[in-house]
Amino acid sequence: MLALGSLAFVSPWLLVALGALPIIWWLLRVTPPAPRRIAFPALRLLLGLVPREETPARTPLWLILLRIALAAVVILAVAHPLLNPQARLASTGPILVVVDDDWAAARDWPARQAALEDLLTEAEREDRQVVLVATAPTATDEPPAALTPLRAADARAAVQALLPKPWPADRRVARARLEALSLPDATSAIWLSDGIADGGDEALAAYLAERGSLRYLAAEPTLMLAAGDAEANDVAVGLRSLPAPTPRLFQVRASAEDGRLLARQAVTVEPGAKRAEVRLPMPSELRNRLTRIEIEGDQSAGSVLLVDERWRRRPVGIVAAANASGQPLLGQNFYLERALGPFTEIRHGRAEDLLKRELAVLIYSDTGPDSPVEEGAVGKWVESGGLLLRFAGPHLAEQGDHLLPVRLRRGGRTIGGALSWEQPAKLAPFAPDSPFAGLAIPADVTVSRQVLAEPDLDLASKTWARLADGTPLVTADKRGQGWIVLVHTTANADWSNLALSGLFVEMLRRIEVTSQGVTEAGEDALAPIETLDGFGRLQRAPPTARPIVGKEMATAIASPQHPPGFYGTADARRALNISAGSAELKPIESLPPGTLRESLTTGREIDFRPPLLTAALLLALADLLIAFALRGLLRRRPARLAAGVLLGMLVAASAAHADDAFVVQATSELRLAYIRTGNEEVDILSRAGLVGLTGTLNRRTAVETAEPLAVDIERDELIFFPLLYWPVVATQAVPSPKAVERINRYLETGGTILFDTRDANDQTPGPVGGAAVSAQRLRRLVTGIKMPPLVPIPPDHVLTKSFYLLHEFPGRWNVGTLWVEPVEDRVNDGVSSALVGANDWAGAWATDGQGRPAFAVVPGGEPQREMAMRFGINLVMYVLTGNYKSDQVHVPAILERLGQ
């Protein structure tokens, strides 16, 4: 290969033919054009004849230059010129190819593979060997195989088998593997880097530069999500990035385990910034369903943040207590659950089971540990940072254990009883140093009975709340890193009406905030459940993944033995993310002198042979037409006519080629289609909706449909599609008469159009003639279209039973009426040619690039989305099968399904 700067030739020896251009010049100059044929007249007609034109003795100069240019273009095309050839570095030895295949390489993996393919093609042309080195460790415990130079064809198979790993690269090991390989100094080195410094990048770059010459191909700045803090109504997420020269806008989305969208927020990374923060609005009710936060459109394990129970509402465990009366309102835990429910996650069970999971507060209501073993486990949990909250009652007044903040007297104190002169006591104002300081005490909150604390020197310091007579109502004691808190009255209304007041809720909230929340199972091994692959897709944990000891989970980092994902059990999961152990992303800045920096896209080679051959063909055609004209085979007007015809044929051929491509694409497979409205956002939504419906249709039915197409009613033919989805927007132009004719022909020949006004909150009495804005838009669009009369869909319509049994047709909304054509089996096999609704079905069907729902549906949530998907399936089966399900032969099967 001959290289001239960024230009190289695959067959440089063919350039010698350029030296023959002077000879071609001489031959063309001395060779006259073909003689012109003139009809010989009678001799008498020759008298006084003076020819107006003479045949030149030599070829015109401009024609010589044209043919010289044609010859030069042919020679250059045969020499196969390339721009930016991958192996153009001057060397004779093998090509060292270092590939970062860690989590950061996943976001541009297709471009990385394309660059590798170009490189191997170039190496194959030059018959050079390739040494391929991947920097990410493998998942197996076996040491990596020794490196050996490979033929380009063998290296191509290795490249095709490469996939990004969901853990960081280890360039120190890659350098050690290269050093163990004996290579000549004259080599070319190419490093396809992710741009992230890991401590071994400088040594690796220096080693590659010492072998010969280094070419550094960097990817776009990498992104990573890191956990932030969770407030009452939002969740903070940190976005870490390598610095970029321009601002970048991203969408961060939060989703539930079933893929439902919970929140979406835009975030901008400023030029040169390494981090940004985004706050996702999310009430605590939604946060309890949160399992995944990710950057939309960025497919890598680093752009995914898995969420476990630590992000959810603080878990509170209530030890099960027997309800002696059998009435919920008299139970010990009834008011506790109502008070704690809005801001905590309540769990029930035995103490030993509750302590195995993440827990913030453990509550005993008039009970205590059943055994010394349970008492010891609870005490150890409290010393590790837990908060034990206990409520008094008849049983606690008669028993004692060591899990109390103060010593108690036997029995209890009754205030305001039948034999007492006292009235029920009220609460005293809270002390400034009490956790309850600042709370307003209702005047009607009283306590009629309590358990009393034995007088001690430190009783005052342990008291958080008192009655008006000074006796403690709430006492607490610090044990290790945790707390033991005792409320000296019951958790129900037996001894006090405190549980019936709003003060009870606020006091519990203050106590819950005091807790730290720990898990007792620190020594237990957390087995891998699901792990992320390099592209950020959650999958079953591979057999090479190992468990993590519970107490080491906080310091664990992603590795081949511990890939990012969920660990533990299905009920108690802990998340390990790529961001664990990484404070920030540092760019690779120091490279050896002489290193050629490029990006993965700018480094692609460009083959000039196709355009050169095209230019040679055009020049040859031009020379042919000129030769015909010089020989007199074409007159001036016929020549112009021929040129015009030729140009028209070329234009017509290109247009016909485009039309043919659309026809082939529309007819080669069964496809759904949507009307292109001109509103980019709506068109993207329509496509996403039909893509989601198509995928579900292929999975659940025997119908096999390809990706949907967008159709332009002004240009494209419609008869190839059984169903058209037409979203109604205000900005869409009224169809032209030609488009109206095309639409009417489509409806008359059996086509069906689903008009979706997407505005279910603005319903009108009729689908076309109402006064609402959505109806006016529809009426404007269908002007001139032969719309059939429409009626609300009857309960026994075929559409309600074409595949699923349905009685409603929700979409993203569920308040609109579906209008159909009255059933006439003699017309179009009973299929309505037009359906009109307003529930935004495309929004309910829409999925993102990873197959997850793109929009929330209201008010029914995921069950409503399922019904919307079933309506879509019924609609497709309806337009494909007609009134098939209306036959009486299917009545027994339908009745049987209704009975089930």
Residue, then its C-alpha position, 0 to 999 in steps of 0.5 A: m500500500l502506498a500512503l500519501g498523507s491521509l490518502a492511500f492506494v491499495s494497488p499503487w503499481l497501477l499508478v504507473a499507467l498515469g505515465a501513459l497519458p502523454i501517449i494517449w494525448w498524442l494518439l488522440r491528437v493525430t487521430p482524426p475523427a471518423p469522416r462525415r458521410i455526405a450523399f453524392p448528388a448529381l454532377r450538375l448540382l456540384l457546380g458552385l457548391v461551397p461546403r459550409e462545414e469542413t471535417p477537421a483534420r484533428t480531434p478538438l482539444w476539448l475532446i482530447l481533454l475529456r478523454i484524457a480525464l476519462a483515462a485518468v479516472v479509470i486508472l485511479a479507480v483501478a488503483h483503489p484509493l482510500l482515505n484514512p486507511q486503518a493500517r497506514l502507520a509505517s511499519t512492517g510487523p504485526i498490528l497491535v490492537v488494544v480494545d477496551d471492552d469494559w462497561a464504558a465501551a458498550r455505549d458506542w459498541p457498534a462504532r467500535q466493531a465497525a472500526l475493528e472491521d475496517l482495521l482487519t480489512e486493511a490488515e488482510r489487504e496488506d497480509r499483516q498479522v494482528v495481535l488482539v488484546a481486550t483489556a477487561p478481565t474475563a469472567t472465568d477464574e482461569p488465567p488469560a491465554a497467551l497472546t499470539p499473532l493471528r491472521a486477519a480472518d482469524a482475528r475477525a472471528a475473535v472480534q465478532a465474539l467480543l462483547p462489553k463486560p459489566w465491570p472496569a478494564d484492567r490495563r495493567v494485566a493487558r500490558a503484562r500480557l503484551e510484555a510476555l509476547s516477543l514482538p519486533d520493534a517495528t509494529s503499528a499499535i492502535w488503541l480503541s479506548d473508552g477514555i477513562a483513566d484507571g492507573g494503568d493507562e499511561a504505562l500501557a500507552a508508553y509500551l505501545a508507543e515504544r513498539g513503533s507508532l501509536r494511534y489512539l481512537a477515543a470514544e465519546p465522553t462516557l456517562m455513569l449514574a451514581a446514587g444520591d439522597a432521597e427526600a420526602n417527595d423526590v430522589a436525587v441522582g448524580l450523573r458523572s461524565l468525562p468532560a466534553p467541549t459542548p453542553r449535552l442534554f440527557q433524559v433520566r428515567a425511573s421505572a418500576e420492576d415491571g417497566r412502568l415509567l415512574a418519573r422522567q427528568a431532563v439534565t444538562v451537563e455543561p461544557g467541561a463539567k464532570r458531574a451533574e445532579v438531577r432530582l426526580p419528583m417521586p412521592s414515597e408511594l412511588r419510591n417504594r416501587l422504584t427498582r431502576i434509574e437509567i439514562e435514556g438512549d445510553q445502553s451501558a451498565g454504567s448508565v443504569l442505577l439499580v435501586d434496592e430497599r435502602w432507597r424505599r421508605r424506611p422499613v418498620g417491623i411490627v412484631a405480631a401480637a395476638n388480638a384478644s378481642g378479635q376486633p381490629l379496632l381494639g387490636q394493639n397494632f391497628y392504630l400503629e399501622r394507620a399512623l406509620g403507613p403514609f411514610t414507612e414500609i410496614r412489615h409483620g412477623r417474628a422478630e428473628d425473621l424481621l431482623k434478617r432484612e433491612l430494618a429501621v425500627l422494630i416495634y413491640s406492642d405490649t409484648g417482649p422477646d419470647s426467649p433469651v435467644e431472641e432478646g440477645a438478637v434484638g439487643k445486638w441489633v440495637e447496639s448496631g444502630g437499630l431503634l427498638l420502640r415498645f408500647a406498654g400494656p397489661h402484659l408489659a406491666e407484669q413482666g420485665d426484661h433487659l430491653l427497656p430504657v428504664r426500670l419499671r414498677r410492678g403493675g400500673r398507675t390508673i388515673g381517673g378510675a372509679l375509685s380515684w379522685e383524679q381526672p385523666a392526665k394531660l401532656a406537658p409541653f415538650a422540652p427543648d431538647s426532646p425529639f418532640a420539641g415544637l409539636a403542638i399538643p391538642a388539649d383533648v389528648t389525655v392518658s388514663r393509665q400508664v406504667l411508671a418508671e422507678p426513680d433513678l438519677d438519670l431518669a430526667s435525661k432519659t425522658w422525652a415526654r411527660l404528663a402534666d404531673g411530671t411522670p414520664l410518658v416516653t423514655a429512651d436510652k442510648r444502647g451502643q449506636g441504637w436506641i430503646v424507646l418506651v411509650h408508657t401507655t398502650a398503642n391503642a385507645d385502651w389506656s389513652n386517646l393519644a393513638l386517636s390524635g394527629l400528635f401520635v402520627e407526628m411523634l412516630r415520625r420523629i421517632e422514625v427519623t431518629s433511627q439509622g436502619v441496619t440489618e442484623a444479618g451481617e455475616d450472611a452471604l448474599a447470593p447473586i440473583e440477577t446481574l447486568d450485562g455490559f449493555g445494562r440489561l438485567q438477566r439471570a446471574p451467570p454461574t461465575a458470579r459469587p456471593i458477597v458477605g453481607k458486611e462487605m456489601a457496602t465496600a464491594i465493587a463490580s468485578p468478574q466475580h461480583p458483577p453489578g446486579f441484585y444480591g440476597t433473596a427475592d424478598a431482601r435484595r441489595a444492589l451493587n452498581i458500577s458507581a460503587g467505589s468510583a468517586e468520579l470519572k477521570p479522562i486519559e490526558s497523558l499520551p506519549p508524544g507523536t500519538l495520533r488522536e482520533s475518534l471512532t467515527t473520524g477514523r473510518e476509512i473512505d473508499f473512493r473507488p465507487p464514486l470514481l467508477t461512477a464518474a468514469l461511466l458518466l464521462a464515457l456516456a458523454d464521450l459517446l454522445i459527443a462522438f455521435a454528434l460529431r459524426g452527424l448522427l444527431r442533429r441539433r434539435p434531435a440532440r437536444l431532444a435526446a438529452g432531454v429524454l435521457l435526463g427525464m428517464l434518469v429522473a423518472a428512474s430514480a423516482a420509480h426506484a424510490d416508489d418501488a422500494f416503498v412498494v417492496q417494503a410494504t408488500s414483502e411482509l405484513r405491516l401496520a402503518y401510521i399516517r405521517t402528520g408532520n409533527e415530529e413528536v407525534d410521529i415518533l410516538s405513533r411509531a413507538g406505539l405500533v412497534g410495541l403493538t407489533g411485538t406483542l402481536n407477534r408474541r401472543t398470536a400466529v400473526e407475523t408482522a414486520e416493523p410498521l411504516a410511516v405513510d404520506i397520504e399525499r404521495d404513498e399508496l395506502i392499499f398495501f396496509p390492512l390498518l392505518y393509525w391516524p393521530v389527529v393533530a391541529t397542525q396537520a394540513v387538510p388532505s389535497p383532492k388527490a389525497v382524498e381520492r386515494i383515501n376514499r379508494y383505500l376505504e372502499t377496497g377494504g382498508t380500515i383507519l383508526f382515528d385517534t384524537r388523543d384527547a379523551n378529556d374533551q369528549t363530544p356527543g358525536p364523533v364528527g360534528g361536535a363542538a369540542v376542539s378534538a372533533q373540530r380537528l377531525r371534521r376538518l381533516v375528513t372533509g371530502i372523505k367518504m366517512p360512513p355513519l358512526v355509532p358507539i360500539p355495541p356490546d356484542h360487536v365482533l371487536t369485543k371478541s375477535f381474540y380477547l373478550l373485552h367490554e372496554f377499549p382503554g388506551r393511555w386514557n380510559v374515558g372515551t367512547l369508541w365509534v364504529e360503522p354499523v355492522e353490515d356483513r354484506v359490506n367489507d365482510g362486516v369490518s368497519s372502515a373507520l373507527v374513531g376514539a380519543n384514548d391515545w392508544a399509541g401512548a399506551w402501546a409505545t415502548d422504548g428501545q429496550g422494550r419497556p413501556a414509554f408512558a404511564v397510563v391513567p388511572g388504571g396503571e399496568p392493568q389498563r395498559e394490558m387491556a389497551m394492548r388486548f384492544g390493539i390485538n383484537l383490532v388487528m385480528y378484526v381487520l384481518t379476519g372480518n366477521y369470523k368470530s360472529d359465526q354461531v359455531h363459536v358461541p359455545a367456545i365463547l360461552e365456556r370462556l365467559g363461564q371461566 
